[in-house]
Amino acid sequence: MTTPVLVGVGSASQRCDDPREAAEPLELMQRALDAAAGEVPGFRDHLDRIAVPHGRWSYGDPGRLLAPRATSVLAEVGVLQHTLIADAAELIARGEIGAAAVVGGEAGHRLARAARAGIEVADTPHDGKPDVHLAAADELIHPVEKRAGLNRAANAYAVLESAFAHRHGLTPAQTRDRIAALYARFSEVAAANPDAWRPKPVDAASIREPSEKNPMLAFPYTRAHVSSWSVDQAGALLLCSTEVADELGVPPGQRVYPVVDAESNAMVAVSARDELGDSPGARAVSRAVLEHAGIGPVDLDLVDLYSCFPVAVEMFAEALGLRDDRDLTVTGGMNRGGGPFNNYVLQATVTLARQLRARGGFGLVSGVSGLMTKQAATIWSSAEPARPYSRRDVSPDLVAREVVDDHTGPATVVGHTVLHIPKRPIRAVAVLDLPDGRRTVARNESPEITAGMAAEDWCGRRVEVSRGEFRPSG
């Protein structure tokens, strides 16, 4: 066994209003890779493997374009971004390779500007096939969820938020206050991050309250709560063995060590989860990384919790046992720092590594795939760990409820949200427990119900269901 170490990090971004002049994702990835390689002269001569998480682009094998002589890996959406980092570290630790790069990038701003202008922008044609192709095995969304309207991430995460709030005895108003304050603090962190997409503080009231520029999407989430993926950002990580680092003359202060990575790859659709307001996977991951590192939550000097939606932050913070008064991001989060599609973990790790170099200590980056479906975390250290690097799959044996779409009769609400279009709510959606232990998802479009769900916690309420619609019992 040898010790893997992160020796180079790089980031790239652009904000070009003319999409015809904007760099495509491949060029942004190349810039990030060049920046990382610039920290470690000679690294490319040792590069054995390059891994890229798939974005909203059409390159068949981007790794080959970035590093022609290295083994190329492409991971589809649904594969944890941590998996690519952990694969590299594990192969290095086993002595199977000497050096690896993990690179990702997106040009969502370029795509959005092109759509607004009614023009098309093309990526470099490439229909090659990677040496290694990783893909998720199962579907993320149950057909019943799609029919009820939970086919968008914001809608499904809002249901989880309601169940989390119910577990903690929070009213909808208290939840709105809590997550607005959380993201207001995130915006302050973004203001100090030179790579942030929106480096400007925002007050909690502006996040909490819907407006023309900040519409309600799925109660209690406004646009200011959700990931901003219309960004042009890329990140690159360079890992190698300590022997290669020594040969390349990488100074001690530039080295950041992966201590442990843990992943939960168990996949259960939202409506089939036994407990919507908790994450057994996040708890298993948190327990595993802290135990291996031999530290407690107070020993984590830096933390970046995956922030596609507030409940992802809340569930992981609870699982890790983090205090409410500490910072939970180093970038400013995926709304303010920027959430490039299927690449944010790399951006967060770049920022975390730079800060660990400057201040020392331990840092943790969490990750989520799908609808809080898979969970992962890596602990990093500025000092070489006493124990060998460990990569663990801690996927728990999850209880999956049977979900049906033909129920008629009584049910109990276990999670809910109100879906919105600009300026008004259109549909209440509820995940429901049935008397026989099965589940269903139903909707109601009456103004009285949509208003009621925004004012009160409906979890635990009895309802009647017929033809996919629910109504209050009695």
SEMITI-472432 format. One record per residue (C-alpha): residue in three letters; x negated, y negated, z. Coordinates in steps of 0.25 Angstrom, whole numbers, plus 5000, padded with zeros to 4 digits. Each point is the difference from the previous one (the first is absolute). Layout:
<nodes>
ALAXYZ;...
</nodes>
This chain:
<nodes>
MET500050005000;THR499649864997;THR500649865004;PRO500849934990;VAL499949845000;LEU500649894993;VAL498949914995;GLY500749914990;VAL501349934999;GLY500649914989;SER501349924997;ALA500549934988;SER501249914997;GLN500549904990;ARG501249915000;CYS500249964985;ASP501349944996;ASP499850044985;PRO500150154999;ARG499350004987;GLU498849955006;ALA500050085013;ALA499150125002;GLU500750144999;PRO499950095012;LEU498850084995;GLU499249874999;LEU500449975014;MET499650135005;GLN498649994993;ARG499849865007;ALA500350075013;LEU499150114997;ASP498949914995;ALA500149925013;ALA499950125009;ALA498850054991;GLY499349875001;GLU499950025015;VAL499250134998;PRO499149994988;GLY499750144994;PHE501350065005;ARG500650034987;ASP498850104997;HIS500550085011;LEU501550004997;ASP500650144999;ARG501549975002;ILE501049884997;ALA501450015005;VAL501149904996;PRO501550005005;HIS501049984988;GLY500649864998;ARG501049944991;TRP499050024988;SER499950104989;TYR498550045001;GLY499950154999;ASP498750015007;PRO499549875006;GLY498950065008;ARG499350054987;LEU500149854995;LEU499449955012;ALA498950105002;PRO499850094988;ARG499050105007;ALA500850035012;THR501150105003;SER501349924999;VAL501250015009;LEU501449944997;ALA501050015011;GLU501549984997;VAL501049915008;GLY500450095012;VAL498650045004;LEU499549935012;GLN498949904996;HIS499250055013;THR499950134993;LEU499149954989;ILE499149935011;ALA500050135009;ASP499750094988;ALA498849924997;ALA499550005014;GLU500350155002;LEU499250044988;ILE498849915004;ALA500150065014;ARG499950144994;GLY498849964991;GLU500850034988;ILE499849864994;GLY499149895004;ALA500849874996;ALA501449974997;ALA500849884996;VAL501549975003;VAL500649894991;GLY501449944997;GLY500649884994;GLU501349944995;ALA500449884992;GLY501449985004;HIS500049855000;ARG499550024985;LEU501250094997;ALA501049915007;ARG499549874993;ALA500150084987;ALA501450045003;ARG500449865003;ALA499449954987;GLY500750114992;ILE498650054995;GLU499350135000;VAL498650035006;ALA499250124996;ASP499050085008;THR498850074994;PRO500550124993;HIS499550135006;ASP500650145000;GLY498950075007;LYS500350115011;PRO499349995013;ASP499150115005;VAL500950015013;HIS501549964999;LEU500749995014;ALA501649995000;ALA501050015011;ALA500850135000;ASP501449955004;GLU501049894997;LEU500149895010;ILE501549964999;HIS501250095002;PRO501050004989;VAL501149965010;GLU499149885005;LYS499949954985;ARG501550014998;ALA500349925013;GLY499049894996;LEU498750045008;ASN499250014987;ARG499249885003;ALA498950005011;ALA500549885007;ASN501450065001;ALA499450135006;TYR499049935009;ALA501149915006;VAL500850135004;LEU498850055007;GLU499849865007;SER501550015005;ALA499750135006;PHE498749965006;ALA500749885007;HIS501150095005;ARG498950095007;HIS499549875007;GLY501349945003;LEU499849884991;THR501249924994;PRO499949964986;ALA499749865004;GLN498950045009;THR499450094989;ARG500149884991;ASP499249915010;ARG499050115002;ILE499650034986;ALA500049864996;ALA499049965011;LEU499250124996;TYR499949964986;ALA499849855004;ARG498750055007;PHE499650084988;SER500149874991;GLU499149935010;VAL499050114998;ALA500149994985;ALA499749855001;ALA498650045005;ASN499850114989;PRO499349954988;ASP500650124992;ALA501449975004;TRP501049984989;ARG500849905008;PRO499149945010;LYS501049915006;PRO500650015014;VAL501550015001;ASP500949985012;ALA500950115005;ALA501349934997;SER499649994985;ILE499850155000;ARG501250045008;GLU501049914993;PRO500550034985;SER499849894990;GLU500049984985;LYS498550035000;ASN500150105011;PRO501350084998;MET500550125008;LEU499750134993;ALA500550105010;PHE500449965014;PRO499149965008;TYR499049994989;THR499849874992;ARG499049994989;ALA499049955010;HIS500050145007;VAL499650084988;SER498750034993;SER499649914989;TRP499650084989;SER500049904989;VAL498549975003;ASP498750014992;GLN499150075009;ALA499050115001;GLY499150075010;ALA498850095000;LEU499350095010;LEU498750074999;LEU499650115009;CYS498850095000;SER499250095010;THR499149935010;GLU498850074992;VAL500449924987;ALA500249885008;ASP498650015006;GLU499550024986;LEU500749884995;GLY499549925012;VAL501449965005;PRO499849925013;PRO500650055012;GLY500949875001;GLN500650044987;ARG500550145004;VAL501450035004;TYR500350145004;PRO501250084998;VAL500250075013;VAL501350084998;ASP501250014990;ALA501350065003;GLU501250024990;SER501450055001;ASN500550054987;ALA501350065004;MET501149944991;VAL501449995005;ALA501149904993;VAL500449895009;SER501550055002;ALA499450145004;ARG499149965011;ASP500450045014;GLU499749875006;LEU500049884991;GLY499549905010;ASP498750075003;SER498850064992;PRO499550145005;GLY498949994989;ALA499549865005;ARG499950065014;ALA499350124995;VAL499049924992;SER499849905011;ARG499750105011;ALA499050084991;VAL499249884996;LEU499949945014;GLU499750145006;HIS498950024990;ALA499449875002;GLY500050015015;ILE500649865001;GLY501349945005;PRO500949904993;VAL499349885008;ASP498750044994;LEU500549974985;ASP499349874998;LEU500749984986;VAL501350064995;ASP500749994987;LEU501450075000;TYR500650034986;SER501149894999;CYS500850034988;PHE501249975010;PRO500049965014;VAL500550145005;ALA498850064995;VAL499149915008;GLU500950025013;MET500050154999;PHE498550014998;ALA499849905011;GLU500950085010;ALA499350134996;LEU498649955002;GLY500449935013;LEU499649864996;ARG500449885008;ASP501049914995;ASP499149885001;ARG498950044992;ASP499749984985;LEU500550114991;THR499449964987;VAL498649954995;THR500549954986;GLY501349935004;GLY500950124995;MET500650054987;ASN500949884999;ARG499049885003;GLY498750074997;GLY500550074988;GLY500550144998;PRO499550054986;PHE500750124996;ASN499550135005;ASN498649935004;TYR500249935013;VAL499350095009;LEU498749974992;GLN500249855001;ALA500250025015;THR498850095002;VAL499149904992;THR500449895010;LEU499950085012;ALA498650054996;ARG499549864998;GLN500649965014;LEU499350125007;ARG498749964993;ALA500149875006;ARG500550035014;GLY499850155002;GLY500950105007;PHE501150094996;GLY501149984989;LEU501250074996;VAL500849994987;SER501350084998;GLY500750034988;VAL501450054995;SER500550064988;GLY501450004995;LEU501149965009;MET499250025013;THR499950144995;LYS498550035001;GLN499149945010;ALA498549985002;ALA498949935008;THR498549984999;ILE499249955012;TRP498749934996;SER498849965008;SER498849914998;ALA499150105008;GLU499750144995;PRO501050095008;ALA499650105010;ARG500850114994;PRO500050044986;TYR501149954990;SER501350075001;ARG501150014990;ARG501350055005;ASP501450044995;VAL500949995011;SER501350014992;PRO501150045011;ASP501150114998;LEU501149904998;VAL501550035002;ALA500749974987;ARG501549995000;GLU500950054989;VAL500649884992;VAL501350014993;ASP500849904992;ASP501450065001;HIS500449985015;THR501349965004;GLY500349975014;PRO499349955013;ALA498549965001;THR499149925008;VAL499149884995;VAL498550035002;GLY499449894991;HIS500649894992;THR499849874992;VAL500749904991;LEU499649984986;HIS499949864994;ILE500049934987;PRO499749864999;LYS500849925010;ARG500950115005;PRO500150145006;ILE500650104991;ARG500050145007;ALA499850065013;VAL499350145000;ALA499950095011;VAL499250145003;LEU501050085007;ASP499950125010;LEU501150114997;PRO500650085011;ASP499450134995;GLY498649945000;ARG499949964985;ARG499849864995;THR500649914989;VAL499949864995;ALA501249914998;ARG500349864996;ASN501149895003;GLU500149874992;SER501149935009;PRO499549865005;GLU500450035014;ILE499150125000;THR498849944994;ALA500249885009;GLY500150095012;MET498750084997;ALA499249875000;ALA500649965014;GLU500050135007;ASP499250135002;TRP500950114993;CYS499150125004;GLY500850105008;ARG501349954995;ARG501150104995;VAL500549984986;GLU500950084990;VAL499450044987;SER500850024987;ARG499450014985;GLY498749945004;GLU500649885008;PHE500149985015;ARG500949925009;PRO500149985015;SER500750115007;GLY501449965006;
</nodes>
